[in-house]
Amino acid sequence: MDRLDKRRIALVGGGAALLAITALPHPTANIQILTHEVTDTAPRKIQAAVDLGILAVSVLYTWTAKRAIG
């Protein structure tokens, strides 16, 4: 077997491994930090999501803003 054949086998094997990794369902982390008051019907919030292909992270953060009474 010459060097070119070995290189082709390695490329095909690497491509097959990459395809197998992307075909599997990747783990997802879902983080929620809820610090708003229960009576607040419209809390402030920040949402973010990052999907790297192998791992996904979703973050939700809510809080109650001080409102002027008037």
N, C-alpha and C positions, 0 to 999 in steps of 0.2 A: 504494500500500500504506500503510495507516495504522499507527499505533504499536502497536495491539493485535495486528495480524497479525505484525508484526516480533517482538513479544515472544513470541507463540506459537511461531513458527519457532525462535527462540532456545531456548525451553524444551524443545521436542521434540528439537532437535539436541543440547542438553546432556544430556538423558535418554538419548538413543541412545549418546552417547559414554560416559556412565557405565555403561550396560549392557554396552558392548563391553569396557570395562576390566575389569569384574568377571567377564566370561565367559572371558577369557584366563587361562591358568594363571599365577599370580603367583610370583615368585622366592622361594625358600626358602633361608635360611642355616642350616646345621646345624653347630654348633660343639661339639666334644668335647675336653675336657681331662682326660686320664687320668693321674693321678699316684699311683695305688695300686700296691702291690707285686704282682707277678705271682702270688705264693703266697697272697695274701689272697682268700679265697673269698667274703667279704661286706664289700666296701669301703663306706665311707660315701659318700654321694652327694647332690648337689643337682641337680635338673632344673627347667628353666623353659622356657616357650614363650610367645611373643607373636605373635599374628596380627592385623595391622592391615588386612587386606583386600587391600592392594596388595603388602605385604611380610610375610613370616613369618620369625621367628628362633627357633631351638631351641638350648638350651645344656644340656650335661651336664658336670658336674665331679665327679670321684671322687678320694678320698684314703684312705690307710690310717691308721686311728686307732691310737694306742699302746694296747696291751692289757696289763693286769696279768697277770703269770705267777704262778700260785699254786696 
